[in-house]
Amino acid sequence: MTDTKEIRQVYLDYSATTPVKPEVLEAMLPFFSEDFGNPSSLYTGGQTAKNAIRNARGQVASLIGADESEVFFTSSGTEADNWALIGTALWKRDKGKHIITSAIEHHALLHSGEYLEKEGFEVTYLPVDSDGFVRPDDLKKTLRDDTTLVSIMLANNEIGTIEPIEELCKIAHEGGALFHTDAVQALGNIPLNVRELNIDLMSLSAHKIYGPKGVGALYIKKGVNLPGYLHGGAQEAGRRAGTENLTGIVGFGKAAELAGQNLNGHILKLRELRDYFIDRVLKEIPDTIINGSQTSRLPGNANIVFKYIESEAILLRLDIAGIAVSTGSACSSATLEPSRVLSAIGLAIEDVYGSLRFTVGDYTTKEDLDYTMEVLKEAVIKLRSFSLFSS
Ligand code: PLP
């Protein structure tokens, strides 16, 4: 970045979170002030709030092809993951104490698994191949009579790989286990239909689809009688106690409605921008490699190895130039631990440390990417000139 260039603010971290869309904010605002009632109150103000929640439940349900009675609002995708994993393990413990998940799940799942292990459950973490795919045969071989739940994410937050969920779900069911998927990254970025996939449980989050932070949902298929996880009042049909996050839920509903209205356009736009960026990086910056699947991946995700450099150093240079990107997932980038996901796909440790995640979204423009390329090229040349390993 030379001193004379104008700094442009470029956000390329849409997998970490997204800005709230103006229409979403507009839908939320009345529920902070004039329509602030408690949805459990019987008088008119309470009923207005209750109706707003019902409407939002329908909006979220329709984005995933569910019935509105199957959507249970939570405080986050993390809570939905905890409820699905720990809740199911406890509920089904008389049948068995074995759970299967994958090595590349979000911490919300992995740390829930570790918690269950401390409580006497057995958890198998399936490996993935070099593209990040869980192999259906591995699942077949790992299922046992005492396996109660299989939980495999729909799309990975770091490398964007979309798992063969329909097939994995079928195998789990044939083995007599329930199937949960963490669809936090997939929602609003690929078409999703719980009926077609035949999923039992699915975790969702609002802030990845231009809704507010601090609100998520767990889809629970009708007939799957997963008990409540938070105990108290009768909210969420008695399965998730606590006065509802009214404004958050209304925002989630609106964001889901908007995502559903333009899903194909959104996917095409993101894919085009992402591919444009990847093409330019591969052509213009030597010794770069794309991580993850080239065919089955989220439309906005580009996870790239810059050989011979520590990606953190690139990230800081991009930040000075106004560009926001990420090393690893947002939740682990504050730690200096190498990414579990990149290690699981078999990357050499120096390439794990040389990887950066760029995720484009609805507000990304080609000019943003051109500017990023300019800064990136300069940063890579400069950093490689200090590197002992570059040629
Ligand atoms: N699962 C995945 C795959 C995610 O990417 C995230 C957020 O980064 C979560 C779960 C957690 O969702 P939330 O931030 O709503 O707790």
Boltz pocket constraint, residues with backbone or C-beta under 6 A from the ligand:
constraints:
  - pocket:
      binder: B
      contacts: [[A, 15], [A, 16], [A, 75], [A, 76], [A, 77], [A, 78], [A, 79], [A, 81], [A, 106], [A, 108], [A, 153], [A, 155], [A, 156], [A, 157], [A, 182], [A, 184], [A, 185], [A, 204], [A, 205], [A, 206], [A, 207], [A, 214], [A, 215], [A, 216], [A, 329], [A, 330], [A, 331]]
      max_distance: 6.0
